[in-house]
Amino acid sequence: MTPSSIVLVGVPDSGKTNYIGRLWTALRARKGRLLAPDVPTDIEYVEDTVAHLMQGEFAPRSEKMIGVSRRDFVVPVVRSEDGQDGTLFDLVVPDVSGELWKLAVETFEIPQEWMDQLKQSVGALLFVRVLSEHNVQPLDWINAEKLLKIHEPGKEDAALPTQVVLCELLRFLEHTLRPAGERTRPRVAVVVTAWDQLDRQRRNAGPLAYLQREYPLFAGRLQDMAKLDVRVFGVSVVGGDFDDPVFKDKFLSAGDLQSAGYCVVHDEKKLHTDSDLTSPVAWLIERQQGG
Amino acid sequence: MMERACRRQECTVAQTGICLLNNDAATCPEREAIVGASVDIMASLETVLQAPKAKPKFPSSLTLSPSDLEKLTGRNYCRIVGILGAPDAGKTASLVSLYLLVSHARLDGFEFCDSRTLIAFEEISRGARRWNAGKPPEQMTSHTELADERTAGYLHLRLRSVDADEPFDLLLPDLPGEWTTSLIDNNRVDRLDFLKSADVIWLMIDGQNLIEQQTRMRAIHRVGLMMQRISKLLAPSVPPVTLVITRLDLGTPPNETIERLHAEASAQGIEMTIRHVASFADREGVAAGAGISDLIREAACSNGPPLRNFWADDQKRTGDRAVLRLRDFGETA
């Protein structure tokens, strides 16, 4: 039987690559809710990211071009509670940069292979990165009035606001993901990366409150979902910023990637912090009633 | 099947059926030259170019055509706002300002839930889609693929009322002002049939035309005509009408003008409210987007089933809406 798939979705610079590198080490460590029973054949892509993290650096943005032959990182995972012989789920990490999704939002088109991939997936991780320089703010009144009055060719091609892109990606997932069981909805884990970059007050308010403040359209959309089951996670892959020399020193002297990083999630109205970096993926494939 | 032709250029059999050499056409020895069978010509040619494979598409989030509405209205009751107004009345500016308020979480009393036309809102806001100057669309049709063409259609917004903690759907037609002009001047009503399904009508008018003496008289006259036309079109049950006076940032019209506008409405038997809005704020003292949340509040409480009323009493509705369908047939890939 073909394993069920989980797909990763996110715009450029949304933190997918670094999360996957850190997740891979967590899956190998076998201490979290999910584990990888075997080492996949091709792990070059993910090992490159791990190499960066282990040297106290974040991996640079992946610049993979669309149309170049695809070499996905596919790692079969099982629930730890089921042991090595449990049901396999394929975690599919696309070998494309976020450009694929950006283009899909702009044109509503996606290559056939990716449409097929989405349609056979039972869940997705949707990434958004805190304080990314690529985040695009919504248009304001002053600029909108100018654009309406004066037609400046080229200006209309300006990048879509991040919250609009996220809403559209969610709509695509709503349209394509398949439920794992008869009475279940496909799940989407929204992963807010670089969570440690926020000040204490905003961290304490939790990831949904962050989205409500920064991306009101996207947050509103998340709270009005009929077809998808959505949960928002805040994720810090190593627990700090490698650009901070004090943190970097501390990280390298500790010499243990496994003890670095955490996830936060609202669990029954309480903000819950978890050192298990597999949590977002584990929630996607946890057993559901009717599933 | 093979065909044979005469090798003599002067052969007249094809034209006259008579051979100049007095031969029988069926057995003529000159008819030797063989031409490839016509039915096989296409098959024998090699394909030079393959038709490009179309990539699969997600449903678009550009404006919705009337046929697109079925899925949406089958799922939820959608309140239709009939928006009319001459070119430059401020219709587009109001829609853009509404979208910006929602985008910045500044629509007082409401939160965004969903929009099936998010990219349409975005493109209209940044002027990427404009009415074709001098030749606006003639009908609401399916969306074309042209990059910068603005097509007449519906914009969708699903909002949640913070007070009632309940979502509701709005459909806002995005139409060129010329459709209103031709309603007034030529009584062209064929493409405004959707007004019969409207829960509320917004008549948009440029406030500056009501403030300045030179333009005031004509502006009131045109509003009166617009009301007379819709009163006749929608009789006997005209939905609530809101006269939306734009450009509040420039000031408000004198009281006598407001009274005359009310008198025009009364003369047509129309229940009319007047609202002032400032889509943008060119002068200090008025915030951009002022007055728009009031419009939405009224639209949310219009004709349709009231919020927080599970057992909606459709007898209370004044209109004869027929848009609500009871079944959602689901999406097709």
Interface residues (C-beta under 8 A of the other chain):
Chain A: A104 V105 F108 E109 I110 P111 Q112 M115 K119 P138 L139 D140 W141 A144 E145 L147 L148 H151 E152 K155 E156 D157 A158 L160 P161 Q163 V164 C167 E168 R171 F172 H175 T176 Q212 P216 L217 G220 R221 Q223 D224
Chain B: K53 K55 P56 K57 F58 P59 S60 S61 T92 A93 V96 S97 L100 V102 S103 H104 A105 E111 F112 C113 D114 S115 L118 I119 E122 E123 S125 R126 G127 A128 R130 D148 R158 R160 P167 F280 A281 D282 A288 G289 E331 A333
